[in-house]
Amino acid sequence: MIKNLKKSQFFVCGIESHICVHQTVYQLIKNGFEVHIAEDAISSRKEANFKLGISRMTSYGAVLSCVETGLFELLKCTRDLRFKQIQALIK
């Protein structure tokens, strides 16, 4: 189903970096997708598990990012009509 979306990049966030998020990211990368992970929108119950999950995902080639960076990269430029709306949400 994901291949039918005709997308090459994914921006991932979620709960349990070392389990659910990790497995999703691993499968996406294994299937040839570029994956960016929003480190500030991923969690685990224990900090050690969070760090382990992030470390494993980046070792596979996932790119570390954050929500704010991801949102503005999706817009591409400040001329996008949604720029001010996103900016207001962030502030």
FENCOR-V227644 format. One record per pair of residues at least 12 apart in sequence whose ideal C-beta (glycine too) atoms are under 10 Angstrom apart, sorted by the first residue. I is the first residue (numbers start at 1). J is the second residue. Records with the same first field share a line. If there is no record, write none. Layout:
I = J + J
This chain:
2 = 27 + 28 + 31 + 33
3 = 31 + 32 + 33
7 = 33 + 34
8 = 32 + 33 + 34
9 = 28 + 33 + 34 + 35 + 36 + 63 + 73 + 74
10 = 24 + 25 + 28 + 29 + 33 + 34 + 35 + 36 + 37 + 62
11 = 34 + 35 + 36 + 37 + 38 + 41 + 63 + 65 + 67 + 69 + 70 + 71 + 73 + 74
12 = 24 + 25 + 28 + 33 + 35 + 36 + 37 + 38 + 41 + 42 + 57 + 62 + 65 + 70
13 = 36 + 37 + 38 + 39 + 40 + 41 + 42 + 43 + 65 + 66 + 67 + 70
14 = 37 + 38 + 41 + 42 + 43 + 53
15 = 41 + 42 + 43 + 44 + 45
16 = 42 + 43 + 44 + 45 + 49 + 50 + 53
17 = 37 + 39 + 42 + 43 + 44 + 49 + 50 + 51 + 52 + 53 + 54 + 55 + 56 + 57
18 = 42 + 44 + 45 + 46 + 48 + 49 + 50 + 51 + 52 + 53 + 54 + 55 + 56 + 57
19 = 44 + 49 + 53
20 = 42 + 44 + 53
21 = 37 + 38 + 41 + 42 + 43 + 44 + 50 + 53 + 54 + 57 + 62
22 = 37 + 42 + 44 + 49 + 52 + 53 + 54 + 55 + 56 + 57 + 60 + 62
23 = 53
24 = 37 + 57
25 = 37 + 42 + 53 + 54 + 56 + 57 + 58 + 60 + 61 + 62
26 = 56 + 57 + 60 + 62
28 = 57 + 60 + 62
29 = 57 + 60 + 61 + 62
30 = 60
33 = 61
34 = 61 + 62 + 63
35 = 57 + 58 + 60 + 61 + 62 + 63 + 65
36 = 62 + 63 + 64 + 65 + 66 + 69 + 70 + 73
37 = 53 + 54 + 57 + 58 + 62 + 63 + 64 + 65 + 66 + 70
38 = 64 + 65 + 66 + 67 + 68 + 69 + 70 + 71
39 = 54 + 57 + 58 + 62 + 64 + 65 + 66 + 67 + 69
40 = 65 + 66 + 67 + 68 + 69 + 70
41 = 65 + 66 + 67 + 70
42 = 54 + 57
67 = 89 + 90
68 = 86 + 87 + 89 + 90
71 = 83 + 86 + 87 + 89 + 90
72 = 86 + 87 + 90
74 = 86
75 = 87
